[in-house]
Amino acid sequence: MRNIKLTIEYDGKEFHGWQKQPEKLNIQGTIEKAIEQITGEEIELIGSGRTDGGVHAFRASS
């Protein structure tokens, strides 16, 4: 197993939060599907932060 750090930004207004939920659009499931399409590997993301539905996340420039 290998670990890869991802730093991501997203517009969360169409999503129902970070964590996977059955039958609801969520950030974790969407990113996992995209990575699987690119690599052909099924993966599971582990987030160090979570957001509620409709929340946006961005990385501030320093």
C-alpha positions, -999 to +999 in steps of 0.1 A: +000+000+000+012+035-007+000+069+006-003+099-016-011+134-003-037+154-023-044+190-017-078+199-034-102+227-038-139+223-047-171+242-050-194+222-027-228+238-035-240+207-055-227+182-029-240+166+003-208+170+023-175+152+022-183+116+034-197+090+011-235+086+014-257+062-005-276+078-033-262+113-026-236+133-045-205+137-022-169+149-025-152+116-013-171+093-037-166+117-067-129+119-062-126+081-057-144+074-089-122+099-108-090+083-095-103+048-104-111+059-139-076+073-143-056+045-127-079+015-130-074+009-092-102+010-066-091+033-038-105+047-005-097+083+005-091+093+041-098+130+046-081+150+073-110+175+072-147+173+064-173+197+053-211+199+056-234+200+025-231+231+004-197+242+019-168+254-003-132+247+004-102+265-010-065+268-003-054+303+005-024+316-013+004+329+009 
